[in-house]
Amino acid sequence: MTGTVFGPGRRRARRVISVAACGALVAGTTSACFAEASAMPAVRDFLIAWEVGNYDAAARRTVGADRRAVAGALGQVRDQLDAASLRLGLGLPSAPGGDPADAIVRKGDQAEARFSVQIDLGENGEPFTYPGEMKLRRVGGRWKVVWSPSLIHPKLGGGQRLAVVTESTPRGDVRYRNGRSLLRTVPADLVGVLPGQLRDPQRTISKLVEATEAGGRRLDAERLLGRVRSAPPTAFLPLLTLNPNENSGMAARLRQIEGLQVQRTSAPIEPDAAPELIGSLGPATGDRLQRVGAPYQPGDTIGISGVQLRHQRWLAGTPTVKVVAVDPSGRHREVLAEWRGQPTQAVATTLDPRNQERAQAALSRLTVPASMAVVRANSGEVLAVANHRTDGRNLAMEGRYPPGFTFGIVSAEALLQGGMTQEDETECPATTTVGGRQFTNTPRSKNNFQHHFGYGCSTTLATLSTRLTPAALTGAAGRFGFGKDWQLSIPAFPGAVPVPRSDGEKASVVNGEGGVLASPLGMALAAGAVNTGLWRPPLLLRSPQDRQTVSAQPLAPFAVSDLKTMMQRAVHSGVVKAAKLPGTVPVYGVADTVTYTEGGKTRTVSWFAGFRGDIAFAIAVEGTVPAATIAARFLS
């Protein structure tokens, strides 16, 4: 005999295999089976009634205890285990397909029967499976099941109940490249209950859900109630962890709910730096649980953004789950089954504390949104990710801005690859028209390509664009990583360069407009490529390792040599002089302020992209603040 009982909110097909003469027992109260000499119908009918939830019918087939108490004990099994389903069968799990009659041993008016129990604890985990035993006695010519708590589980004694214990280890750390933590320990409020002291568990949980929903959360009341009912009655059960800084007054409101307890503790739950990258923690609401999946429970503290979300299982591991037998005092606990979880692990980033702190400090005085990415030019390792006033968005990695003349790094490389040199004579008129599109800038006298590049002459690049084919331009963009599928576990924008369909579009593209988009991380990597002569894909995590499949892209040495001189000229005496610093290590860079339209609104972004030593970086400021001054602040 096999079958299925449905847990709350679950829908599964049910199969019941029995002799036709006994099929009516599931819904009825009597059966001719009890008039038979064999004890098998009594065993089978008891198990069917228990399995399908007809506890009163099952209790009427027992002897030795009050039937109401028996029905209550059988009915509590699912709640005590928060079970999704219960399956019972004659015989043992290790002997499928055997003759059910072999599971029963009869001795006169006494009999013993063996049966199998399989309980689905939910979350697609391994079921709780064990062999059961029952004794029977013939009373007045009918076989009765002798009631004992051991019917529920062989090791369950009088006054004991089943319970589920979930044990988790402290969450893993997120670290800088030198092992220092990127998290800081702050006060936290631990909200929970003592299950055995709740007068009305359903009301308490409903009030908890109602109160926290007002704070923007939606906890699963049914699953929370299941946790409470299945927990040991005398042990404090944490249901929610709150950050007082983010939930002002919430703890006080929750203390007013009967049955809830709030304990003040401390936990490393706030990023100490790069919060938009590291991410935040929060309670496991219904929608968040769908993202992180089993085996986490409603109310658990889980990652909800950034690294904390993307590597939730790595950082949190998986809990150890135990089914235990406990007495009312909770002091005596026997483990009946155990499923070991996976240990927590730390996430090791490539971030460097010194560069991260300097990048954050460089942006800190601004009154407008700004973002900055810093990389090591000779490895592609991300050393800093700084965002300021970006409303939680990681624009240093995900920003999508027209790069303007900073894209001139790519355009100039394409021109140098095509045969130009930095000494070639060029012009920088106030206006020029290419393919019907007009370009303007502050005019300069006739000079060479190095000079006009250093002064950010967009009309120079627009005029020279006629020397490039669309394929040559997009090929150069590819060498600088634009449009590549960066294999990072954290979202990042690799840039986009459309294929120009006319001379006018091509002139716009060489000037970093006309649909060209870039992130600060992408432009930092482009600047790093000029430094080393090799574009490298970004690397952010060392453990778990980012499995980068994008290949490094070499640049022509002669083009790199000229580009370096041109970028140094821009800082030494061109439009990026604000980034010039004293010392023997020169600064190389290019900058621009771009006005563009987005969503029907006119916007402005100020750029700087460059390098000094083996540190390459890019800055995007949403406004007219010259990004070169921010670069100098960072470098100094």
TORKOL-93466 format. One line per 3 residues: their letters; for each residue x, y, z of C-alpha. Coordinates in steps of 0.05 Angstrom, whole numbers, plus 5000, padded with zeros to 4 digits. Example, Ala and Ser with C-alpha at 12.3 -4.5 7.8 and 13.67 -1.06 7.14 Angstrom:
2
as	5246 4910 5156 | 5273 4979 5143 .
***
This chain:
636
mtg	5000 5000 5000 | 5027 5067 4981 | 4997 5136 4980 .
tvf	5008 5210 4991 | 4981 5262 5039 | 4984 5334 5015 .
gpg	5021 5385 5057 | 4997 5458 5060 | 4999 5491 4993 .
rrr	5025 5428 4958 | 4989 5391 4902 | 5014 5322 4884 .
arr	4982 5261 4854 | 4958 5209 4904 | 4959 5134 4893 .
vis	4926 5084 4939 | 4934 5010 4925 | 4889 4965 4966 .
vaa	4841 4907 4962 | 4773 4929 4935 | 4737 4903 4998 .
cga	4775 4953 5041 | 4775 5014 4995 | 4717 5047 5031 .
lva	4755 5053 5096 | 4791 5117 5077 | 4727 5157 5080 .
gtt	4684 5112 5122 | 4685 5088 5194 | 4674 5013 5187 .
sac	4697 4956 5143 | 4685 4883 5135 | 4761 4875 5136 .
fae	4760 4872 5213 | 4718 4809 5211 | 4775 4773 5175 .
asa	4822 4727 5212 | 4883 4760 5181 | 4914 4821 5215 .
mpa	4936 4850 5148 | 4871 4888 5133 | 4874 4922 5202 .
vrd	4946 4943 5190 | 4932 4967 5120 | 4868 5005 5139 .
fli	4902 5040 5197 | 4960 5063 5153 | 4914 5087 5097 .
awe	4871 5126 5146 | 4933 5158 5178 | 4964 5173 5111 .
vgn	4904 5208 5080 | 4890 5248 5142 | 4829 5212 5169 .
yda	4858 5211 5239 | 4792 5196 5274 | 4783 5134 5231 .
aar	4855 5112 5247 | 4844 5124 5321 | 4781 5080 5321 .
rtv	4824 5022 5298 | 4869 5027 5360 | 4866 5003 5430 .
gad	4903 5023 5493 | 4893 5099 5494 | 4840 5153 5489 .
rra	4820 5158 5416 | 4820 5234 5416 | 4892 5233 5441 .
vag	4911 5183 5387 | 4879 5224 5332 | 4913 5287 5359 .
alg	4981 5253 5361 | 4975 5227 5290 | 4950 5293 5265 .
qvr	5008 5332 5295 | 5062 5294 5257 | 5058 5337 5196 .
dql	5059 5402 5236 | 5116 5377 5280 | 5158 5363 5218 .
daa	5129 5418 5173 | 5120 5361 5124 | 5102 5368 5051 .
slr	5077 5297 5047 | 5073 5231 5086 | 5076 5163 5053 .
lgl	5065 5097 5090 | 5073 5026 5064 | 5069 4955 5088 .
glp	5137 4923 5093 | 5205 4955 5097 | 5235 5006 5049 .
sap	5293 4959 5036 | 5247 4905 5009 | 5203 4937 4956 .
ggd	5156 4893 4918 | 5153 4840 4972 | 5090 4804 4995 .
pad	5055 4850 5046 | 5035 4789 5085 | 5109 4776 5101 .
aiv	5110 4841 5140 | 5063 4814 5193 | 5080 4761 5245 .
rkg	5021 4732 5282 | 5023 4694 5348 | 4953 4675 5369 .
dqa	4914 4737 5388 | 4978 4779 5384 | 5014 4804 5321 .
ear	5071 4850 5300 | 5074 4888 5235 | 5129 4925 5200 .
fsv	5116 4985 5156 | 5156 5040 5121 | 5151 5115 5132 .
qid	5174 5167 5082 | 5164 5240 5100 | 5180 5297 5052 .
lge	5208 5354 5094 | 5202 5400 5034 | 5253 5442 4995 .
nge	5268 5383 4949 | 5314 5352 5000 | 5325 5279 5018 .
pft	5263 5251 5051 | 5260 5227 5124 | 5254 5152 5115 .
ypg	5253 5100 5170 | 5222 5031 5187 | 5162 5030 5233 .
emk	5134 4976 5278 | 5066 4965 5309 | 5035 4913 5355 .
lrr	4964 4887 5345 | 4915 4852 5390 | 4851 4815 5372 .
vgg	4794 4843 5413 | 4724 4813 5405 | 4745 4778 5341 .
rwk	4773 4841 5310 | 4845 4862 5304 | 4864 4928 5336 .
vvw	4928 4968 5333 | 4959 4975 5402 | 4972 5050 5410 .
sps	5042 5074 5430 | 5081 5137 5412 | 5132 5089 5381 .
lih	5081 5079 5325 | 5100 5148 5301 | 5174 5134 5307 .
pkl	5207 5073 5342 | 5249 5119 5386 | 5193 5165 5407 .
ggg	5175 5156 5480 | 5117 5178 5523 | 5110 5253 5529 .
qrl	5158 5265 5471 | 5145 5298 5404 | 5181 5305 5338 .
avv	5215 5370 5319 | 5260 5398 5265 | 5324 5435 5283 .
tes	5360 5477 5232 | 5432 5495 5248 | 5471 5547 5208 .
tpr	5543 5570 5216 | 5562 5644 5215 | 5560 5674 5145 .
gdv	5625 5678 5107 | 5664 5742 5102 | 5677 5786 5041 .
ryr	5749 5807 5038 | 5799 5853 5006 | 5858 5823 4968 .
ngr	5900 5826 5031 | 5849 5788 5073 | 5820 5848 5110 .
sll	5745 5846 5117 | 5701 5889 5074 | 5645 5884 5125 .
rtv	5636 5918 5192 | 5600 5893 5253 | 5540 5935 5273 .
pad	5483 5928 5324 | 5427 5882 5301 | 5359 5862 5327 .
lvg	5343 5788 5328 | 5268 5776 5326 | 5242 5708 5346 .
vlp	5196 5666 5390 | 5195 5612 5442 | 5148 5565 5404 .
gql	5122 5529 5466 | 5101 5595 5498 | 5058 5620 5441 .
rdp	4984 5622 5460 | 4964 5633 5387 | 5021 5620 5339 .
qrt	4980 5637 5278 | 4960 5705 5305 | 5032 5721 5326 .
isk	5060 5704 5257 | 5004 5742 5222 | 5020 5804 5263 .
lve	5094 5796 5248 | 5081 5791 5174 | 5034 5851 5176 .
ate	5084 5894 5214 | 5144 5878 5170 | 5104 5884 5105 .
agg	5096 5957 5122 | 5172 5962 5119 | 5174 5937 5048 .
rrl	5179 5862 5061 | 5131 5806 5046 | 5146 5745 5089 .
dae	5111 5679 5075 | 5064 5672 5135 | 5048 5599 5121 .
rll	5119 5577 5118 | 5138 5618 5178 | 5082 5585 5217 .
grv	5108 5517 5194 | 5177 5534 5222 | 5147 5553 5289 .
rsa	5104 5491 5295 | 5162 5444 5276 | 5214 5476 5322 .
ppt	5231 5450 5392 | 5182 5484 5439 | 5231 5512 5491 .
afl	5288 5537 5447 | 5289 5609 5421 | 5274 5608 5347 .
pll	5302 5667 5307 | 5255 5690 5253 | 5284 5756 5229 .
tln	5347 5798 5235 | 5339 5873 5230 | 5391 5927 5220 .
pne	5369 5984 5268 | 5401 6035 5222 | 5356 6014 5165 .
nsg	5294 5997 5206 | 5286 6054 5255 | 5231 6039 5304 .
maa	5214 5971 5276 | 5241 5932 5336 | 5198 5974 5383 .
rlr	5136 5959 5343 | 5151 5885 5340 | 5159 5882 5415 .
qie	5086 5901 5422 | 5064 5837 5387 | 5046 5783 5437 .
glq	5095 5725 5434 | 5151 5761 5397 | 5218 5772 5430 .
vqr	5271 5821 5405 | 5343 5809 5426 | 5398 5861 5413 .
tsa	5461 5830 5384 | 5515 5850 5335 | 5533 5822 5267 .
pie	5579 5837 5208 | 5521 5857 5162 | 5543 5925 5133 .
pda	5594 5937 5078 | 5653 5977 5103 | 5669 6000 5032 .
ape	5641 5993 4961 | 5570 5980 4986 | 5540 5980 4916 .
lig	5587 5923 4897 | 5588 5884 4962 | 5513 5888 4969 .
slg	5467 5884 5028 | 5432 5831 5070 | 5359 5826 5086 .
pat	5303 5778 5107 | 5284 5722 5060 | 5217 5746 5032 .
gdr	5176 5705 4984 | 5205 5736 4921 | 5276 5734 4947 .
lqr	5270 5660 4964 | 5252 5647 4892 | 5318 5677 4871 .
vga	5363 5641 4920 | 5323 5577 4924 | 5325 5520 4975 .
pyq	5344 5507 5030 | 5334 5577 5059 | 5272 5593 5100 .
pgd	5227 5655 5106 | 5259 5706 5151 | 5330 5679 5142 .
tig	5382 5733 5130 | 5404 5727 5058 | 5440 5769 5006 .
isg	5394 5815 4969 | 5443 5852 4923 | 5514 5852 4898 .
vql	5565 5800 4919 | 5521 5781 4978 | 5465 5759 4931 .
rhq	5506 5731 4873 | 5546 5686 4920 | 5493 5672 4972 .
rwl	5505 5597 4974 | 5580 5606 4977 | 5576 5655 5035 .
agt	5518 5623 5073 | 5531 5550 5058 | 5471 5506 5071 .
ptv	5444 5491 5140 | 5447 5424 5176 | 5377 5397 5187 .
kvv	5360 5348 5243 | 5297 5312 5261 | 5296 5303 5337 .
avd	5253 5275 5392 | 5244 5323 5449 | 5208 5323 5516 .
psg	5165 5381 5540 | 5223 5412 5578 | 5268 5412 5517 .
rhr	5326 5388 5558 | 5327 5317 5530 | 5336 5314 5455 .
evl	5352 5253 5413 | 5372 5261 5341 | 5332 5214 5296 .
aew	5360 5236 5229 | 5410 5287 5204 | 5427 5319 5138 .
rgq	5494 5355 5140 | 5497 5422 5107 | 5553 5455 5067 .
ptq	5602 5500 5104 | 5604 5575 5094 | 5663 5604 5055 .
ava	5693 5673 5048 | 5692 5712 4983 | 5760 5739 4966 .
ttl	5759 5800 4919 | 5816 5834 4882 | 5799 5901 4915 .
dpr	5857 5938 4946 | 5841 5976 5011 | 5888 6034 4995 .
nqe	5860 6046 4925 | 5789 6035 4948 | 5795 6086 5004 .
raq	5829 6137 4959 | 5776 6128 4905 | 5719 6138 4954 .
aal	5754 6198 4985 | 5764 6230 4916 | 5689 6228 4902 .
srl	5666 6244 4972 | 5663 6320 4965 | 5619 6320 4903 .
tvp	5546 6341 4906 | 5528 6302 4843 | 5530 6228 4825 .
asm	5598 6201 4806 | 5632 6134 4798 | 5702 6109 4790 .
avv	5736 6043 4773 | 5810 6028 4785 | 5847 5969 4755 .
ran	5917 5941 4754 | 5939 5951 4683 | 5984 5889 4678 .
sge	5932 5840 4704 | 5862 5869 4695 | 5849 5861 4769 .
vla	5796 5909 4795 | 5828 5948 4853 | 5772 5996 4869 .
van	5698 6006 4855 | 5672 6072 4881 | 5603 6101 4874 .
hrt	5578 6167 4903 | 5505 6189 4907 | 5484 6135 4857 .
dgr	5423 6110 4897 | 5453 6042 4908 | 5471 6031 4835 .
nla	5540 6003 4818 | 5552 6053 4761 | 5627 6043 4765 .
meg	5615 5975 4733 | 5546 5981 4703 | 5542 6054 4681 .
ryp	5524 6068 4609 | 5549 6136 4588 | 5572 6164 4520 .
pgf	5647 6169 4531 | 5659 6228 4484 | 5731 6244 4468 .
tfg	5756 6192 4519 | 5737 6142 4465 | 5790 6177 4425 .
ivs	5838 6126 4455 | 5804 6074 4411 | 5795 6119 4350 .
aea	5868 6143 4352 | 5892 6071 4357 | 5852 6054 4295 .
llq	5882 6113 4258 | 5953 6096 4280 | 5942 6024 4259 .
ggm	5919 6050 4192 | 5985 6086 4178 | 5981 6153 4214 .
tqe	6033 6176 4264 | 6029 6226 4320 | 6073 6274 4279 .
det	6025 6278 4220 | 5998 6347 4207 | 5925 6357 4225 .
ecp	5875 6414 4233 | 5828 6433 4289 | 5776 6481 4261 .
att	5719 6511 4303 | 5669 6472 4261 | 5670 6417 4210 .
tvg	5615 6379 4173 | 5623 6306 4156 | 5567 6267 4123 .
grq	5517 6321 4138 | 5534 6324 4212 | 5567 6385 4243 .
ftn	5620 6381 4298 | 5647 6440 4338 | 5701 6455 4389 .
tpr	5749 6509 4410 | 5793 6520 4349 | 5868 6513 4348 .
skn	5919 6529 4296 | 5946 6477 4247 | 5993 6429 4283 .
nfq	6006 6354 4289 | 5960 6297 4311 | 5993 6293 4380 .
hhf	5979 6367 4394 | 5906 6365 4372 | 5893 6300 4409 .
gyg	5922 6332 4472 | 5872 6389 4466 | 5813 6343 4454 .
cst	5797 6369 4384 | 5734 6332 4364 | 5734 6366 4295 .
tla	5803 6334 4283 | 5777 6265 4296 | 5714 6278 4256 .
tls	5755 6299 4196 | 5803 6240 4203 | 5745 6190 4208 .
trl	5741 6189 4132 | 5806 6150 4132 | 5774 6092 4171 .
tpa	5728 6038 4146 | 5671 6016 4193 | 5706 5949 4201 .
alt	5772 5983 4222 | 5735 6024 4274 | 5695 5968 4304 .
gaa	5757 5923 4301 | 5794 5973 4344 | 5736 5976 4393 .
grf	5740 5900 4399 | 5814 5903 4414 | 5796 5949 4473 .
gfg	5744 5900 4499 | 5682 5937 4476 | 5623 5890 4467 .
kdw	5661 5830 4495 | 5625 5781 4539 | 5662 5793 4604 .
qls	5657 5732 4648 | 5644 5765 4715 | 5596 5739 4768 .
ipa	5577 5811 4784 | 5541 5850 4730 | 5585 5896 4689 .
fpg	5575 5934 4624 | 5630 5920 4571 | 5610 5979 4528 .
avp	5575 5983 4460 | 5598 6010 4393 | 5549 6010 4335 .
vpr	5572 5996 4265 | 5568 6063 4229 | 5526 6062 4165 .
sdg	5548 6130 4137 | 5606 6179 4141 | 5565 6222 4189 .
eka	5553 6164 4237 | 5626 6144 4232 | 5648 6215 4251 .
svv	5602 6212 4311 | 5628 6144 4332 | 5702 6164 4331 .
nge	5683 6220 4379 | 5649 6171 4427 | 5578 6191 4410 .
ggv	5526 6166 4361 | 5507 6107 4405 | 5575 6092 4434 .
las	5568 6075 4508 | 5619 6057 4562 | 5625 6044 4636 .
plg	5680 6071 4680 | 5707 6000 4686 | 5709 5992 4611 .
mal	5746 6058 4602 | 5795 6041 4658 | 5812 5976 4622 .
aag	5820 6014 4557 | 5870 6061 4590 | 5906 6002 4621 .
avn	5913 5972 4551 | 5952 6033 4528 | 5997 6026 4589 .
tgl	6017 5954 4576 | 6002 5944 4502 | 5954 5888 4518 .
wrp	5880 5895 4535 | 5862 5848 4591 | 5792 5826 4613 .
pll	5772 5846 4684 | 5782 5802 4744 | 5743 5817 4808 .
lrs	5739 5753 4850 | 5794 5705 4869 | 5750 5659 4910 .
pqd	5704 5636 4881 | 5747 5649 4820 | 5717 5689 4762 .
rqt	5724 5641 4704 | 5744 5690 4651 | 5739 5662 4580 .
vsa	5751 5727 4542 | 5820 5729 4513 | 5870 5785 4522 .
qpl	5878 5830 4460 | 5947 5855 4438 | 5957 5924 4409 .
apf	6008 5943 4358 | 6072 5968 4394 | 6081 6028 4348 .
avs	6010 6050 4359 | 6017 6042 4435 | 6081 6082 4435 .
dlk	6048 6141 4400 | 5985 6136 4442 | 6025 6141 4506 .
tmm	6059 6204 4482 | 5992 6234 4461 | 5959 6219 4528 .
qra	6019 6246 4566 | 6016 6310 4524 | 5942 6318 4542 .
vhs	5961 6320 4616 | 6026 6359 4609 | 5999 6417 4569 .
gvv	5931 6399 4540 | 5860 6398 4566 | 5876 6350 4623 .
kaa	5928 6394 4657 | 5887 6392 4722 | 5910 6320 4730 .
klp	5984 6338 4725 | 6023 6322 4789 | 6095 6334 4809 .
gtv	6143 6276 4812 | 6181 6229 4766 | 6122 6184 4750 .
pvy	6081 6218 4695 | 6005 6217 4690 | 5973 6198 4624 .
gva	5901 6214 4608 | 5845 6239 4565 | 5781 6275 4586 .
dtv	5717 6305 4559 | 5650 6334 4581 | 5593 6305 4541 .
tyt	5522 6333 4535 | 5471 6282 4511 | 5397 6267 4513 .
egg	5368 6209 4552 | 5294 6196 4565 | 5277 6263 4535 .
ktr	5323 6300 4584 | 5389 6335 4571 | 5444 6306 4613 .
tvs	5518 6319 4622 | 5575 6272 4641 | 5648 6291 4653 .
wfa	5700 6237 4639 | 5772 6223 4655 | 5809 6159 4634 .
gfr	5882 6149 4645 | 5938 6115 4684 | 5999 6128 4727 .
gdi	6049 6072 4738 | 6011 6006 4735 | 5946 6037 4761 .
afa	5894 6053 4708 | 5827 6085 4724 | 5767 6121 4697 .
iav	5718 6171 4727 | 5649 6191 4706 | 5616 6251 4739 .
egt	5543 6268 4724 | 5553 6342 4716 | 5603 6394 4693 .
vpa	5654 6384 4749 | 5719 6370 4711 | 5736 6297 4723 .
ati	5810 6313 4715 | 5809 6349 4782 | 5779 6286 4814 .
aar	5835 6246 4781 | 5888 6291 4813 | 5854 6284 4881 .
fls	5855 6208 4874 | 5928 6206 4852 | 5952 6254 4905 .
***
